[in-house]
Amino acid sequence: MVTTLKTIYTPITEDMVKDLEVGEMIMISGYIYTGRDAVLPKVVSLIKNNKLQQSGIELNGSVIFHTAVSPAGVGPTSSNKYEIESNIPTLSEAGVKLHLGKGSISKDTIASLNKYNSVYAVIPPVTALLSSKIKSQAVAAFPEEGMEALHLLEVDDFPAIIAVAHGKSIY
Amino acid sequence: MKQNGLICNKVKNTLIQAATCFRKDQKEAYNNAINKETNPRAKWVMENLLENAIAAELNKRPLCDDTGIPHLFLEIGKNKQVDGELLESIYKGVAEGLRELPGRPMAIKGDTVQRLDQSGGLDTDPGALMPAPIVIKPIVEEELRLHILMQGGGPEIRGKTYRVFHQHKLSVIIDEIVSWALQEAGKLGCTPCVPAIGIGRSHFEAASLMIEAMVHGDFSKQSELEREITLRVNESNVGPLGLGGQTTALATFLRVGPQRASGVRIVCLRLCCCMEPRVASVSL
């Protein structure tokens, strides 16, 4: 099968999001954040307390990949875990344009993504492949969380499928 | 001492193989599924999974970032012996394998309460992760054979060990297994799955038979019952990563042990994820 895939470079603009469709297979390149159950509530707490700017975290046009960063590599965890999914609306409002994980998400979350012109994509759990596509990695915030700290990765061609966009879901 | 070092090294390499390599029949199952699949997204996901397996084997990198909890299955020939020293060498090999892999550091520190609520933090040493209790079984061959499985967390969340009242009909048991599998396949996330099933007289026996099914199951040699379960799970259209398609299950691995003279069968079902079974074997 020969398929031409759209490459999405970060930061993602409002117009780029408008062009994405449910079911579209894409490649993601550039800088992306990683965070899951432990750290996303802490990031949201910074947003709610107006401390995001001084933390150095830049969410405008960003991607957040729901994963830990361990010596074994990276791979998606279920995005419908409460501490991940419940924070998607606030993160979207703060500028996150693409949430990257796995599993179906609720109607309320789908609606909130639409409201803030953000999308949700799923990524195959291809840890060995993804390891070869990470050009750099660093802890961006909350180092006390260890492998679950907020990390900033520079990646090249991470494969993903748009699962939720513009109020529609693939599930 | 020299002999123990040799065993330790064999165990280490076997653990790394289990966590980094698809088996030959597993690769063939993926190739067959990719060729048959008509949903382009499902095909693309499985191509990525196979490409990942090739990269993992080539670079000796973990197939998945959840490197799993080591489960050990030891088969012993009639004239072979197992003593405390041998078990110590096996456990040492497991720890060394986890460090070299490297495994995800997942050992929870602390006392009973801290291990339950995870307030004691994680041990940063991948080798601190204790394997599950070892299963030992006699075999006819004059061999001491160790199988190492790496069991990920997602399939454990979707697994179930429970009783089925058979009503003297096989179809009642199979219907129940398929019903459980269909309830969980969509939630697993990492499909295509492999339902691994053990049926025995107790919860322990059913679980150990399920482990045995994962050890000896073969993607290319499916029994009639295994084929039926796979076919029925695939009718769900859950597909790879839940994105739709004909490939929800790649195969089924079923092991039926001795049964109770009563109306009950204890069934252990584990929906192995798209990276599993991660298993490798070695003669010690």
Chai-1 contact restraints between the chains, C-beta under 6 A:
chainA,res_idxA,chainB,res_idxB,connection_type,confidence,min_distance_angstrom,max_distance_angstrom,comment,restraint_id
A,M25,B,W44,contact,1.0,0.0,6.0,A-B,restraint_1
A,S70,B,R104,contact,1.0,0.0,6.0,A-B,restraint_2
A,P71,B,P102,contact,1.0,0.0,6.0,A-B,restraint_3
A,A72,B,P62,contact,1.0,0.0,6.0,A-B,restraint_4
A,A72,B,D65,contact,1.0,0.0,6.0,A-B,restraint_5
A,A72,B,T67,contact,1.0,0.0,6.0,A-B,restraint_6
A,A72,B,R104,contact,1.0,0.0,6.0,A-B,restraint_7
A,G73,B,D65,contact,1.0,0.0,6.0,A-B,restraint_8
A,V74,B,D65,contact,1.0,0.0,6.0,A-B,restraint_9
A,G75,B,C64,contact,1.0,0.0,6.0,A-B,restraint_10
A,G75,B,D65,contact,1.0,0.0,6.0,A-B,restraint_11
A,S78,B,G189,contact,1.0,0.0,6.0,A-B,restraint_12
A,K102,B,G189,contact,1.0,0.0,6.0,A-B,restraint_13
A,G103,B,G189,contact,1.0,0.0,6.0,A-B,restraint_14
A,V122,B,L241,contact,1.0,0.0,6.0,A-B,restraint_15
A,P124,B,V45,contact,1.0,0.0,6.0,A-B,restraint_16
A,P124,B,N48,contact,1.0,0.0,6.0,A-B,restraint_17
A,P125,B,C64,contact,1.0,0.0,6.0,A-B,restraint_18
A,P125,B,C190,contact,1.0,0.0,6.0,A-B,restraint_19
A,V126,B,N48,contact,1.0,0.0,6.0,A-B,restraint_20
A,V126,B,N52,contact,1.0,0.0,6.0,A-B,restraint_21
A,T127,B,P62,contact,1.0,0.0,6.0,A-B,restraint_22
A,T127,B,C64,contact,1.0,0.0,6.0,A-B,restraint_23
A,T127,B,D65,contact,1.0,0.0,6.0,A-B,restraint_24
A,A128,B,N52,contact,1.0,0.0,6.0,A-B,restraint_25
A,A128,B,A55,contact,1.0,0.0,6.0,A-B,restraint_26
A,A128,B,A56,contact,1.0,0.0,6.0,A-B,restraint_27
A,A128,B,R61,contact,1.0,0.0,6.0,A-B,restraint_28
A,L129,B,E51,contact,1.0,0.0,6.0,A-B,restraint_29
A,L129,B,N52,contact,1.0,0.0,6.0,A-B,restraint_30
A,L129,B,A55,contact,1.0,0.0,6.0,A-B,restraint_31
A,S131,B,R61,contact,1.0,0.0,6.0,A-B,restraint_32
A,P159,B,N48,contact,1.0,0.0,6.0,A-B,restraint_33
A,I161,B,R41,contact,1.0,0.0,6.0,A-B,restraint_34
A,I170,B,L243,contact,1.0,0.0,6.0,A-B,restraint_35
